Amino acid sequence: MNNDKIGVIRRESEFASADSQTTEAALQEACRKASLLTGIPERIDPDGSLWFSFAGIKGVLPAQRADLSLHLWGRDAVNLQERLGRRTCFTVTGFAKTSAGETYAVLDRYAVQEQYLREVLLMHHAGDVIPCTVARVTADAAYCDLGLGILGILPRTKICVMYPKAVYDILDCGDPINAVVIGYHSDGKIELGTMALFGTFEENAAWLHEGMITDGTVYTSDEGKTYIAFSPNLYGVSPLLPCKYYRYGDAVCVKIERIDHVRGQIRVNVLRHYLPDLPFRDVGSHLSDWTYHKGKAACGYINFNWLDSDSQKDLAKAGG
C-alpha cells in the first residue's frame, strides 16, 4: 500500500483474487512478497475463524486477525459471519499443519487494515470529504466502510439538520455516500458527518418564496410547534397544525407564509394532509351478509338482513 494517496479509498475487490485456481506455490510466492490478496470465505468456525479453499489447500483467517473493528468497536466475533460470501482481503503470513498432517495457509487481515488505517485514513484531516459505503445501520448511527472493511461512525445527529428519528429511516446497508471527517478518537475510531454536504439554509431555500404552495414531510413536534421537512437541511415550522392527528413521516401540503433569512427560519401553514387511499374491494351493488373468516368462531360475521320484510315496510312507512 505504499502507493496509496490521501483521499484514495481502497476496496477489497481491487486486489488479486485467490480462489480455487490458486496453487500452494502461488500462495508461497504471495507470502514471500507480502502480496495483498482477496478471497471469498466458504465457512466460519464457532470461534469466528474464516476458512478459504484454494487449489488443493485450505486457508484459515483466525478471528483475532480477521477484523480491526472487533478491537476498535468491541464487536463480537459472531459478527464475522457477515463476511461469508463476501470478498475479503488478506496476506499470507505462513503455513501450518492440521492434526491430520494437512498443510494450510495462515492468513492475516488485521495487519492489512492496521497499515491502511495508519498510512491512509489517519492522514486525512478534519474537514476532508471521503467516499464510503454504509456497512451497518442502527437507530443511532451508521457504520461506514472507509475501505478494506475499516469502519467510521456516522452519528444520527451528524447526518443532517433535520436529523432522523432513526438512521435506518434514510440510510440502508450498501448505500454509497460521501462523508466529512469530523475527527479521530484516541483509540483510532473515525467520526464522520454528512450535514455539511446537504447545503446551507440559503442554498436550500433559494427555490422557495412567500405564498408558495409545496409538499413537505412531518418530522416532529415540540412545545406546540410542528416541524415540516422539505429536504435534509431545510424545514419549516407550523404553529397551527393539530399535532395529535399527524405522525412522523406523514406527507403534507403547506403554504410558505414567511421566510426569515436572518434567523434561517421558515413559517408555514399546513393546507392538506395526504393519506394513503383505502383499499376498497369490489363486492357488487348489494351484500346480504359478510364473514371475515369462516372458522369455528365465524369471525367478523355481519347479517345485513337483520329486519324481516314486514319490519322493513313499517320502517319505510315511518320514514315516509
C-alpha positions as CSV (number, residue, x, y, z in Angstrom):
1,M,0.0,0.0,0.0
2,N,3.0,2.3,-0.4
3,N,1.4,3.9,-3.5
4,D,-1.8,4.9,-1.6
5,K,-2.5,8.6,-1.6
6,I,-4.6,10.7,0.8
7,G,-8.1,10.7,-0.4
8,V,-7.8,7.4,-2.2
9,I,-10.1,4.8,-0.7
10,R,-9.2,1.2,-1.3
11,R,-11.8,-1.5,-1.9
12,E,-11.3,-5.2,-1.2
13,S,-12.3,-6.1,-4.7
14,E,-9.3,-4.2,-6.2
15,F,-6.6,-6.7,-5.5
16,A,-5.5,-10.0,-7.0
17,S,-8.1,-12.8,-6.4
18,A,-7.2,-16.0,-4.6
19,D,-9.6,-18.8,-5.4
20,S,-9.9,-22.5,-6.2
21,Q,-7.3,-22.0,-9.0
22,T,-4.7,-20.6,-6.7
23,T,-2.0,-23.1,-6.0
24,E,0.1,-23.6,-2.9
25,A,3.2,-22.4,-4.8
26,A,1.3,-19.2,-5.7
27,L,0.4,-18.7,-2.0
28,Q,4.0,-19.3,-1.0
29,E,5.1,-16.6,-3.5
30,A,2.4,-14.2,-2.1
31,C,3.8,-14.9,1.4
32,R,7.3,-14.1,0.3
33,K,6.3,-10.9,-1.4
34,A,3.7,-9.9,1.3
35,S,1.2,-9.5,-1.5
36,L,-2.3,-8.4,-0.8
37,L,-4.9,-10.9,-2.0
38,T,-8.7,-11.2,-1.8
39,G,-10.9,-14.3,-1.5
40,I,-14.4,-15.4,-0.5
41,P,-14.6,-17.4,2.7
42,E,-16.7,-20.5,2.5
43,R,-17.3,-21.3,6.1
44,I,-16.7,-20.0,9.6
45,D,-15.7,-21.8,12.8
46,P,-17.6,-21.3,16.1
47,D,-14.8,-19.1,17.3
48,G,-15.1,-16.8,14.3
49,S,-12.2,-18.1,12.2
50,L,-12.8,-17.9,8.4
51,W,-11.8,-20.7,6.0
52,F,-10.9,-20.4,2.4
53,S,-10.5,-23.0,-0.3
54,F,-7.6,-22.8,-2.8
55,A,-6.2,-25.4,-5.3
56,G,-5.6,-28.5,-3.1
57,I,-5.0,-26.4,0.1
58,K,-7.1,-24.6,2.6
59,G,-6.5,-21.2,4.2
60,V,-7.6,-20.0,7.6
61,L,-8.0,-16.5,8.8
62,P,-8.1,-16.5,12.7
63,A,-10.9,-14.5,14.2
64,Q,-8.5,-12.3,16.2
65,R,-6.7,-11.3,13.0
66,A,-9.9,-11.1,10.8
67,D,-11.2,-7.6,11.5
68,L,-9.8,-4.5,13.1
69,S,-13.3,-3.4,14.0
70,L,-13.5,-6.2,16.6
71,H,-10.9,-4.3,18.5
72,L,-11.8,-0.7,17.7
73,W,-15.6,-1.1,18.2
74,G,-15.6,-4.0,20.6
75,R,-17.6,-6.1,18.2
76,D,-18.1,-9.8,19.0
77,A,-16.5,-12.4,16.7
78,V,-20.0,-13.6,15.8
79,N,-20.2,-10.5,13.5
80,L,-17.6,-12.1,11.3
81,Q,-20.4,-14.3,9.9
82,E,-21.3,-11.3,7.7
83,R,-18.0,-11.9,5.8
84,L,-19.3,-15.2,4.4
85,G,-19.8,-14.9,0.7
86,R,-18.2,-11.5,0.6
87,R,-14.8,-10.7,-0.8
88,T,-12.2,-10.3,2.0
89,C,-8.7,-9.1,1.8
90,F,-5.7,-10.7,3.5
91,T,-2.0,-11.5,3.3
92,V,-0.4,-15.0,3.6
93,T,1.8,-15.0,6.7
94,G,2.9,-18.6,6.7
95,F,1.8,-22.2,6.6
96,A,0.9,-24.8,9.3
97,K,-0.3,-28.3,9.5
98,T,-3.5,-29.8,10.9
99,S,-3.6,-32.7,13.4
100,A,-4.1,-34.9,10.4
101,G,-0.9,-33.6,8.8
102,E,-2.6,-31.5,6.1
103,T,-0.9,-28.2,5.2
104,Y,-3.0,-25.0,5.3
105,A,-2.2,-21.3,4.7
106,V,-2.3,-18.9,7.6
107,L,-3.9,-15.6,6.6
108,D,-4.0,-12.1,8.2
109,R,-6.4,-9.3,7.5
110,Y,-5.8,-7.3,10.7
111,A,-2.3,-6.2,9.7
112,V,-3.5,-5.0,6.3
113,Q,-6.3,-3.0,7.9
114,E,-4.0,-1.5,10.5
115,Q,-1.4,-0.4,7.9
116,Y,-4.2,1.1,5.8
117,L,-5.7,2.9,8.8
118,R,-2.3,4.3,9.8
119,E,-0.9,5.2,6.4
120,V,-4.0,6.3,4.6
121,L,-7.1,7.0,6.7
122,L,-5.4,8.7,9.6
123,M,-3.5,11.0,7.2
124,H,-6.8,12.7,6.4
125,H,-7.6,15.9,8.3
126,A,-10.9,17.0,9.9
127,G,-13.0,18.5,7.1
128,D,-11.7,16.2,4.4
129,V,-14.5,14.6,2.3
130,I,-14.1,10.9,1.6
131,P,-16.3,8.3,-0.2
132,C,-17.6,5.4,1.8
133,T,-20.2,2.7,1.9
134,V,-22.8,2.1,4.6
135,A,-22.0,-1.3,6.1
136,R,-24.2,-1.4,9.2
137,V,-27.1,0.6,10.5
138,T,-28.7,1.1,13.9
139,A,-31.2,3.6,15.2
140,D,-28.5,5.9,16.5
141,A,-25.7,5.6,13.9
142,A,-24.5,4.3,10.6
143,Y,-21.2,2.4,10.4
144,C,-19.5,3.2,7.1
145,D,-16.8,1.2,5.3
146,L,-13.9,3.5,4.6
147,G,-12.1,0.9,2.7
148,L,-10.7,-2.6,3.4
149,G,-13.5,-3.1,6.0
150,I,-12.4,-0.3,8.3
151,L,-15.5,1.4,9.8
152,G,-16.2,5.0,10.6
153,I,-19.1,6.1,12.7
154,L,-21.8,8.5,11.4
155,P,-23.9,9.5,14.4
156,R,-27.6,10.3,13.9
157,T,-27.1,13.9,15.0
158,K,-24.3,14.5,12.4
159,I,-26.3,13.3,9.4
160,C,-28.3,16.4,8.6
161,V,-30.0,19.5,10.2
162,M,-33.3,17.6,10.4
163,Y,-31.6,14.5,11.8
164,P,-33.8,11.5,11.5
165,K,-35.7,9.7,14.3
166,A,-33.7,6.6,13.4
167,V,-30.8,6.3,11.0
168,Y,-32.4,3.4,9.1
169,D,-35.2,5.8,8.1
170,I,-32.9,7.3,5.5
171,L,-29.8,5.0,5.1
172,D,-29.5,1.4,4.3
173,C,-26.7,-1.1,4.1
174,G,-24.8,-0.9,0.8
175,D,-25.6,2.8,0.2
176,P,-22.6,4.6,-1.3
177,I,-22.3,8.1,0.3
178,N,-19.8,10.9,0.8
179,A,-18.9,11.9,4.3
180,V,-16.8,14.6,6.0
181,V,-14.2,13.6,8.6
182,I,-15.2,15.2,11.9
183,G,-12.3,13.9,13.9
184,Y,-10.4,11.0,15.4
185,H,-10.8,9.4,18.7
186,S,-7.7,8.4,20.7
187,D,-8.4,4.7,20.1
188,G,-8.3,5.2,16.3
189,K,-12.1,5.5,15.7
190,I,-13.1,7.8,12.9
191,E,-16.1,10.0,13.4
192,L,-18.0,11.2,10.2
193,G,-20.7,13.7,9.3
194,T,-22.8,14.5,6.2
195,M,-24.6,17.6,7.4
196,A,-22.2,20.0,5.6
197,L,-22.8,18.1,2.3
198,F,-26.5,18.9,2.1
199,G,-26.1,22.7,1.6
200,T,-26.7,25.8,3.7
201,F,-30.0,27.4,4.5
202,E,-29.6,30.0,1.7
203,E,-28.7,27.3,-0.8
204,N,-31.7,25.1,0.1
205,A,-34.2,27.9,0.5
206,A,-33.3,29.6,-2.8
207,W,-36.3,27.9,-4.6
208,L,-38.8,28.9,-2.0
209,H,-40.8,32.2,-1.9
210,E,-43.5,33.5,0.4
211,G,-47.0,32.5,-0.7
212,M,-45.7,29.4,-2.5
213,I,-47.5,26.0,-2.0
214,T,-45.4,22.9,-1.9
215,D,-45.1,19.5,-0.3
216,G,-43.3,18.5,2.9
217,T,-43.0,15.7,5.4
218,V,-44.0,15.9,9.1
219,Y,-40.8,15.5,11.2
220,T,-41.6,16.2,14.8
221,S,-43.5,18.4,17.3
222,D,-42.0,20.4,20.2
223,E,-43.8,22.8,22.5
224,G,-46.8,23.3,20.3
225,K,-44.8,23.6,17.1
226,T,-44.7,21.1,14.3
227,Y,-41.6,20.8,12.0
228,I,-42.1,20.1,8.3
229,A,-39.0,18.8,6.4
230,F,-38.5,19.9,2.8
231,S,-35.0,18.4,2.4
232,P,-32.4,17.0,4.8
233,N,-31.2,20.6,5.7
234,L,-34.4,22.6,5.2
235,Y,-37.5,22.6,7.3
236,G,-40.5,24.9,8.1
237,V,-42.4,25.4,11.3
238,S,-46.2,25.4,11.7
239,P,-47.7,26.6,14.9
240,L,-51.3,25.8,13.7
241,L,-51.0,22.1,13.0
242,P,-53.2,19.8,15.2
243,C,-50.2,17.7,16.1
244,K,-52.1,14.8,17.6
245,Y,-53.6,13.9,14.2
246,Y,-50.2,13.8,12.4
247,R,-47.4,11.4,12.7
248,Y,-43.7,11.3,11.8
249,G,-43.3,10.7,8.1
250,D,-46.7,11.9,7.0
251,A,-46.8,13.8,3.7
252,V,-48.5,17.2,3.8
253,C,-49.1,20.2,1.6
254,V,-48.1,23.5,3.0
255,K,-48.1,27.2,2.2
256,I,-44.9,29.3,2.8
257,E,-46.1,32.1,5.0
258,R,-42.8,33.8,5.8
259,I,-39.0,33.2,5.2
260,D,-36.7,34.8,7.7
261,H,-33.3,34.8,6.1
262,V,-31.7,36.5,9.1
263,R,-32.6,33.7,11.5
264,G,-32.8,30.9,8.9
265,Q,-36.4,30.1,9.7
266,I,-39.4,29.3,7.6
267,R,-43.0,29.7,8.8
268,V,-45.6,27.5,7.1
269,N,-49.3,26.7,7.2
270,V,-50.5,23.2,6.6
271,L,-53.2,23.0,3.9
272,R,-53.6,19.3,3.3
273,H,-52.7,16.0,4.9
274,Y,-52.0,13.3,2.4
275,L,-53.3,9.9,3.5
276,P,-52.9,6.7,1.5
277,D,-56.0,5.5,-0.4
278,L,-58.1,2.9,1.4
279,P,-58.0,-0.5,-0.4
280,F,-61.8,-1.0,-1.1
281,R,-62.8,-4.2,-2.8
282,D,-65.4,-4.6,-5.5
283,V,-68.2,-6.5,-3.9
284,G,-71.0,-5.6,-6.3
285,S,-74.0,-3.4,-5.6
286,H,-75.6,-5.4,-2.6
287,L,-74.5,-7.6,0.3
288,S,-76.8,-10.0,2.2
289,D,-74.1,-11.0,4.7
290,W,-70.4,-11.0,5.1
291,T,-67.9,-13.1,7.1
292,Y,-64.3,-12.2,7.5
293,H,-63.2,-15.8,8.3
294,K,-65.4,-18.9,8.0
295,G,-63.8,-20.5,11.0
296,K,-65.3,-22.0,14.2
297,A,-65.9,-18.6,15.7
298,A,-67.4,-17.1,12.4
299,C,-65.1,-14.1,12.9
300,G,-66.5,-10.8,11.8
301,Y,-70.0,-12.0,10.7
302,I,-72.5,-9.3,9.7
303,N,-76.1,-10.0,8.7
304,F,-77.4,-7.2,6.5
305,N,-81.0,-8.7,6.5
306,W,-81.5,-8.3,10.3
307,L,-85.0,-6.9,9.6
308,D,-87.8,-9.1,8.3
309,S,-89.7,-7.9,5.3
310,D,-92.7,-6.6,7.3
311,S,-90.4,-4.7,9.7
312,Q,-88.7,-3.1,6.7
313,K,-92.1,-2.0,5.3
314,D,-93.1,-0.5,8.6
315,L,-89.8,1.3,8.9
316,A,-90.2,2.7,5.3
317,K,-93.7,4.0,6.1
318,A,-92.5,5.6,9.3
319,G,-89.7,7.3,7.4
320,G,-92.0,8.4,4.6
